[in-house]
Amino acid sequence: MHAPNAPPKKLRKQFSNTSYPLVVLKFEDGHEIKIYQGTGKVFDAWAGERVKIMAVHDLTAKEWELVETRAGDRFDDASGDT
């Protein structure tokens, strides 16, 4: 049973960038995580938090493409000690 007004659960998640020169994960609290192509990152997210996945095609340009908005609990669980 979920307690009313219980704080959201903090989750350890991961994301790998295999498609774009750079992906930026933009979190609701305003912080960002940069993930270059061929790499991945482990991060903390809150259950239900909305994270924007932004693709940067040209590293010298200011334009970013919104690829997807995903809930924090929908990312892959972090594996191992990474």
C-alpha positions in Angstrom: 0.0 0.0 0.0 1.3 3.5 -0.9 1.2 6.0 1.9 -0.5 9.3 1.1 1.9 12.2 0.5 4.9 9.8 0.6 7.9 11.3 -1.1 8.6 9.9 -4.6 11.1 7.0 -4.8 14.6 7.8 -5.9 15.8 5.4 -8.7 19.2 4.5 -10.0 18.9 4.5 -13.8 21.1 4.5 -16.9 21.0 5.7 -20.5 23.3 4.8 -23.5 23.7 7.1 -26.5 24.1 5.0 -29.7 22.4 7.3 -32.2 23.4 11.0 -31.9 26.7 12.9 -31.6 25.4 14.2 -28.2 22.3 13.6 -26.1 21.3 15.9 -23.3 19.0 14.6 -20.6 17.0 17.6 -19.2 15.5 17.0 -15.8 12.5 18.8 -14.2 14.7 20.5 -11.6 16.7 22.1 -14.4 19.9 20.0 -14.3 21.3 18.4 -17.4 23.4 15.4 -18.2 25.5 15.3 -21.4 26.0 11.8 -23.0 28.3 11.7 -26.1 27.8 9.1 -28.8 29.1 5.6 -27.9 28.9 6.3 -24.2 26.4 6.0 -21.4 25.8 7.4 -17.9 24.2 6.2 -14.7 22.1 8.8 -12.8 19.4 9.2 -10.2 15.9 10.0 -11.2 12.6 10.2 -9.2 9.7 7.9 -10.0 7.3 9.8 -12.2 9.8 12.6 -13.0 9.7 13.7 -16.6 13.1 13.7 -18.4 13.5 15.3 -21.8 15.9 13.4 -24.1 17.4 16.1 -26.5 19.6 15.3 -29.5 22.4 17.6 -30.6 23.3 16.9 -34.2 25.8 19.8 -34.6 28.0 20.5 -31.5 28.6 24.1 -32.6 24.9 24.9 -33.0 22.4 26.0 -30.3 19.6 23.9 -31.7 18.5 20.7 -30.0 15.9 18.2 -31.1 13.4 16.8 -28.7 13.6 13.0 -29.2 11.4 11.9 -26.4 10.0 12.8 -23.0 10.3 9.8 -20.7 9.3 9.2 -17.0 12.3 8.6 -14.8 11.1 5.1 -13.9 11.0 4.1 -17.7 14.8 4.3 -18.1 16.8 1.1 -17.8 17.9 0.1 -14.3 21.5 0.8 -13.6 23.6 -2.3 -13.6 26.7 -3.1 -11.5 28.7 -0.5 -9.8 28.8 2.0 -12.6 
